[in-house]
């Protein structure tokens, strides 16, 4: 076992984006404990459904006119599109939870500071 003197003073870590990297909007999560004893979390975004089919009238001069609402085909309600699922150990789940809680506190502090300063352009949803 190396002595404390032999241990490095710092370790450099590079973050690389995978080929599948993308930014997604997250509106919620669903999950629990998997059959293998790992924490499973699926993240989703919520939106109104996109029509599967839309018909338009043709104007007298042969151009695309207005939509014919009675011919619209699609699903009703809301769509919760699952973007991805993450499987992790309990230790990793706790680490991520701690990280999120830390950043939520910092975000709330930033909101409070802007409100104290009379600046009302930072909202809880991150929009201005």
Order of alpha helices (4+ residues) and beta strands (2+ residues): beta-beta-beta-beta-beta-alpha
